[in-house]
Amino acid sequence: MLLAGLLAWAGPARAQTENDLLRDLEKQTTDSTKREAVAATFKGTHIINSQSVETPGEGTLAFLIQHRFGTLNSGAYEFFGLDNAVLRLSFEYGLTDRLAVGLGRSSQEKTFDGFLKYRALQQSTGAHPMPVSVTLFASSAITTLKFNEAAPNATERTTASRLDYTYQVLLARKFSSSLSVQLMPTLIHRNYVALEGMQNDVYSIGAGLRQKLTKRLALTADYFYVLPGYVADNYRNALGVGVDIETGGHVFQLHVTNSSGMVEKFFIPQTTGNFFDGDIFFGFTVARNFTVKSRD
């Protein structure tokens, strides 16, 4: 009777175990066929100088304050650069999760810039994974500085000659929860160049990274290599190193770079500072997001 009872108890237990195993196997099979997007490749829409593959998201308005002081090697009289500053204010709005528009104004040459940013592909895992994220970026910038006031003998420029255009393909991969890397093939077209021999079209390749250090702190860097030509021979490649600090409501970025400009037309073809000779601009970026349109 005891043996019969054990057998009777073992039968349902074995069946239950087999059912549990089948459910686990079915769950694993379902999970392996599920495609999931990789989120937060970067924590902000900018790395340091460069744009990142990120967009604000549908219905989100991002307000950015970007600030650069003067060079650290300017000496104590200029308070090591703190007496001088370049400021850029901008708004970025997500029309959809993929498409964003932006508008900014920089104190450098009193420049307005506007851009479109479209996330063509997003990195994903699971079935048919996408190994990288790809975002397309196009911007236009116009200088409103009165050149005949800035230099008495300067000729005032036409509206068309004040325009510059930037086109970029941003390719990024999040290798782990801590490390993200981005490449940035770039074309800048300038309607006007000051000297004979300077290129109207400037080609460059940029690279950026984000290495997470703690839950709220990450190391960032970006660099732009300008392809050979007049610009490459007479200007410097832009280099920036910084940290991202997440404070809940916004991301606070501190950085040093050899470029004072914060618009592509400035920091890619017109950087003059030598980073390793002390021509370093200390700066910061504060980004605050506001929900303008609630998701359905």
C-alpha positions as CSV (number, residue, x, y, z in Angstrom):
1,M,0.0,0.0,0.0
2,L,2.9,2.3,0.8
3,L,4.6,1.6,-2.5
4,A,1.3,2.1,-4.3
5,G,0.8,5.5,-2.6
6,L,4.3,6.7,-3.5
7,L,3.8,5.7,-7.1
8,A,0.4,7.5,-7.1
9,W,2.0,10.7,-5.7
10,A,5.0,10.5,-8.0
11,G,2.9,10.4,-11.2
12,P,1.3,13.9,-10.8
13,A,4.5,15.4,-9.5
14,R,6.4,14.1,-12.5
15,A,3.7,15.4,-14.8
16,Q,3.8,18.8,-13.1
17,T,7.6,19.0,-13.4
18,E,7.3,18.2,-17.1
19,N,4.7,20.9,-17.6
20,D,6.9,23.4,-15.8
21,L,9.8,22.5,-18.1
22,L,7.7,22.8,-21.2
23,R,6.5,26.2,-20.1
24,D,10.0,27.4,-19.4
25,L,11.2,26.1,-22.8
26,E,8.2,27.8,-24.5
27,K,9.0,31.1,-22.7
28,Q,12.7,30.9,-23.7
29,T,11.7,30.2,-27.3
30,T,9.3,33.2,-27.3
31,D,11.9,35.5,-25.7
32,S,14.4,34.5,-28.4
33,T,12.1,35.5,-31.2
34,K,11.1,38.8,-29.5
35,R,12.8,41.9,-30.9
36,E,13.8,44.5,-28.4
37,A,15.2,48.0,-29.1
38,V,18.4,49.0,-27.3
39,A,17.7,52.2,-25.3
40,A,19.9,55.0,-24.0
41,T,23.0,54.5,-26.2
42,F,23.8,58.0,-24.9
43,K,22.1,59.9,-22.1
44,G,21.7,63.1,-24.1
45,T,21.3,64.4,-27.6
46,H,24.9,65.7,-27.5
47,I,28.1,64.0,-26.6
48,I,30.4,67.0,-26.2
49,N,30.8,69.0,-29.4
50,S,28.9,66.5,-31.5
51,Q,25.3,65.4,-31.8
52,S,24.5,61.8,-30.6
53,V,22.1,59.3,-32.2
54,E,19.5,60.1,-29.5
55,T,16.4,62.2,-30.1
56,P,14.1,63.7,-27.4
57,G,11.2,61.3,-28.1
58,E,7.7,62.1,-29.3
59,G,6.1,65.1,-27.6
60,T,9.3,66.0,-25.6
61,L,10.9,69.4,-25.7
62,A,14.5,69.6,-24.7
63,F,16.0,73.0,-23.6
64,L,19.8,73.1,-23.7
65,I,22.2,75.7,-22.3
66,Q,25.7,75.3,-23.7
67,H,28.5,77.4,-22.2
68,R,32.2,77.7,-23.0
69,F,34.7,79.9,-21.1
70,G,38.0,81.2,-22.5
71,T,41.2,79.2,-22.7
72,L,42.8,78.0,-19.5
73,N,46.2,79.3,-20.7
74,S,44.9,82.9,-21.0
75,G,46.4,83.7,-17.6
76,A,45.4,85.1,-14.3
77,Y,44.4,88.5,-15.8
78,E,41.6,86.8,-17.7
79,F,41.0,84.6,-14.6
80,F,42.1,81.6,-16.7
81,G,39.3,82.1,-19.2
82,L,36.4,82.7,-16.9
83,D,36.2,86.4,-18.0
84,N,35.3,85.3,-21.5
85,A,32.5,83.1,-22.7
86,V,30.5,81.8,-25.6
87,L,26.9,80.9,-25.0
88,R,24.4,78.8,-27.1
89,L,20.7,78.3,-26.2
90,S,18.7,75.8,-28.1
91,F,15.4,73.9,-28.2
92,E,14.9,70.4,-29.6
93,Y,11.5,68.9,-30.1
94,G,10.5,65.3,-30.9
95,L,7.8,65.3,-33.6
96,T,7.9,61.5,-33.3
97,D,10.2,59.0,-31.6
98,R,12.3,59.1,-34.8
99,L,12.1,62.6,-36.0
100,A,13.2,65.8,-34.2
101,V,13.6,69.4,-35.1
102,G,15.9,72.0,-33.4
103,L,16.6,75.7,-33.3
104,G,19.5,77.4,-31.6
105,R,21.3,80.7,-31.2
106,S,25.0,81.1,-30.4
107,S,26.7,84.3,-29.3
108,Q,29.7,83.4,-31.6
109,E,29.2,85.6,-34.7
110,K,25.5,86.0,-33.5
111,T,24.7,82.7,-35.3
112,F,21.3,81.0,-35.6
113,D,21.1,77.4,-36.5
114,G,18.2,74.9,-37.2
115,F,18.3,71.2,-37.9
116,L,16.4,68.0,-38.6
117,K,17.4,64.8,-37.0
118,Y,15.9,61.4,-38.1
119,R,16.6,58.1,-36.5
120,A,16.6,55.7,-39.5
121,L,17.6,52.6,-37.6
122,Q,17.8,51.6,-33.9
123,Q,20.0,48.9,-32.5
124,S,18.0,45.9,-31.3
125,T,18.4,42.4,-29.9
126,G,16.4,39.2,-30.4
127,A,15.1,37.9,-33.7
128,H,16.8,39.6,-36.7
129,P,18.8,41.9,-34.5
130,M,20.1,45.3,-35.7
131,P,23.7,45.7,-34.7
132,V,23.9,49.6,-34.8
133,S,21.7,52.7,-34.5
134,V,21.8,55.1,-37.5
135,T,20.6,58.7,-37.2
136,L,20.7,61.2,-40.1
137,F,21.4,64.8,-39.3
138,A,21.1,67.9,-41.4
139,S,21.5,71.5,-40.3
140,S,21.8,75.1,-41.6
141,A,23.4,78.0,-39.8
142,I,23.4,81.7,-40.6
143,T,25.7,84.4,-39.2
144,T,24.0,87.7,-38.4
145,L,27.1,89.6,-37.3
146,K,27.5,93.1,-38.9
147,F,30.9,92.6,-40.4
148,N,31.4,96.3,-41.2
149,E,31.0,97.1,-37.5
150,A,33.3,94.3,-36.4
151,A,36.1,95.5,-38.7
152,P,35.9,99.0,-40.2
153,N,37.4,98.0,-43.6
154,A,35.3,94.8,-43.9
155,T,32.8,94.4,-46.6
156,E,29.2,93.6,-45.5
157,R,28.2,90.1,-46.7
158,T,25.1,89.0,-48.5
159,T,22.5,86.7,-46.9
160,A,23.6,83.8,-49.1
161,S,27.2,84.2,-48.2
162,R,26.3,83.9,-44.5
163,L,24.9,80.4,-44.8
164,D,26.6,77.1,-44.0
165,Y,25.2,73.6,-44.2
166,T,26.1,70.4,-42.3
167,Y,25.2,66.8,-43.2
168,Q,26.0,63.8,-41.0
169,V,25.4,60.1,-40.7
170,L,25.6,59.1,-37.0
171,L,26.4,55.4,-36.5
172,A,26.4,54.1,-32.9
173,R,26.6,50.8,-31.1
174,K,26.0,50.1,-27.4
175,F,28.5,47.3,-26.7
176,S,27.3,46.8,-23.1
177,S,25.4,48.6,-20.4
178,S,28.5,50.7,-19.8
179,L,30.2,51.3,-23.2
180,S,28.8,53.1,-26.3
181,V,30.7,54.2,-29.4
182,Q,29.7,56.4,-32.3
183,L,31.2,57.3,-35.7
184,M,30.2,60.4,-37.6
185,P,31.0,60.9,-41.4
186,T,30.4,64.6,-42.0
187,L,30.2,67.1,-44.9
188,I,30.1,70.8,-44.3
189,H,29.3,73.2,-47.2
190,R,30.2,76.8,-46.8
191,N,28.8,79.3,-49.3
192,Y,31.6,81.8,-48.4
193,V,35.3,81.3,-47.6
194,A,37.5,84.2,-46.6
195,L,40.7,83.2,-48.4
196,E,41.6,81.8,-51.8
197,G,42.3,78.1,-51.7
198,M,40.0,77.4,-48.7
199,Q,37.5,74.6,-49.3
200,N,33.8,75.3,-49.6
201,D,33.2,71.6,-49.0
202,V,34.9,70.2,-45.9
203,Y,34.9,66.5,-45.2
204,S,35.6,65.0,-41.8
205,I,35.1,61.8,-39.8
206,G,34.2,62.0,-36.1
207,A,34.2,59.5,-33.3
208,G,32.6,59.6,-29.9
209,L,32.2,57.4,-26.8
210,R,30.5,57.1,-23.5
211,Q,31.9,54.9,-20.7
212,K,29.7,54.5,-17.7
213,L,31.7,54.8,-14.4
214,T,28.9,54.7,-11.8
215,K,25.1,54.7,-11.8
216,R,25.0,58.5,-12.4
217,L,28.4,59.3,-13.7
218,A,29.9,58.6,-17.2
219,L,33.1,59.6,-19.1
220,T,32.6,61.0,-22.6
221,A,34.8,62.1,-25.4
222,D,34.6,63.0,-29.1
223,Y,37.1,63.9,-31.9
224,F,36.8,65.1,-35.4
225,Y,39.5,64.4,-38.0
226,V,39.3,66.8,-41.0
227,L,40.4,65.2,-44.3
228,P,43.5,66.7,-46.0
229,G,43.1,70.1,-47.7
230,Y,43.5,73.8,-46.8
231,V,41.4,73.5,-43.7
232,A,43.3,70.5,-42.4
233,D,46.6,72.2,-43.0
234,N,45.7,75.5,-41.3
235,Y,43.3,74.5,-38.5
236,R,43.2,71.9,-35.7
237,N,41.0,68.8,-35.2
238,A,38.4,69.3,-32.5
239,L,38.9,67.2,-29.4
240,G,36.7,67.1,-26.3
241,V,36.7,65.1,-23.0
242,G,34.1,65.3,-20.3
243,V,31.8,63.7,-17.8
244,D,28.0,63.3,-17.8
245,I,26.2,63.7,-14.4
246,E,22.6,62.4,-14.2
247,T,20.6,64.3,-11.6
248,G,17.2,62.9,-12.2
249,G,15.4,65.7,-13.9
250,H,18.3,66.6,-16.3
251,V,21.8,65.6,-17.5
252,F,24.6,68.0,-16.5
253,Q,27.7,67.7,-18.7
254,L,31.1,69.1,-17.8
255,H,33.9,69.1,-20.4
256,V,37.1,70.5,-21.8
257,T,37.8,71.0,-25.5
258,N,40.1,73.0,-27.9
259,S,37.1,74.5,-29.7
260,S,35.1,77.5,-28.5
261,G,32.3,77.0,-31.1
262,M,29.3,74.8,-30.4
263,V,27.8,74.7,-34.0
264,E,29.3,72.3,-36.6
265,K,30.4,75.1,-38.9
266,F,32.7,76.4,-36.1
267,F,34.1,73.4,-34.3
268,I,34.8,71.2,-37.3
269,P,36.5,73.5,-39.9
270,Q,37.5,76.4,-37.7
271,T,39.1,75.1,-34.6
272,T,42.4,76.9,-33.9
273,G,43.3,75.8,-30.4
274,N,46.0,73.2,-29.7
275,F,44.6,71.0,-26.9
276,F,48.0,69.9,-25.7
277,D,49.5,73.4,-25.6
278,G,46.8,74.5,-23.1
279,D,44.3,76.0,-25.6
280,I,41.6,74.4,-23.6
281,F,38.1,75.8,-23.2
282,F,36.2,74.6,-20.1
283,G,32.5,74.4,-20.6
284,F,29.2,72.8,-19.6
285,T,25.9,71.7,-21.0
286,V,22.6,71.6,-19.1
287,A,19.7,69.7,-20.7
288,R,16.2,69.8,-19.3
289,N,13.3,67.9,-20.9
290,F,9.7,69.0,-20.8
291,T,6.7,66.8,-21.8
292,V,4.6,68.9,-24.2
293,K,2.4,66.2,-25.6
294,S,1.4,63.2,-23.6
295,R,1.5,59.8,-25.3
296,D,-1.8,58.1,-26.0
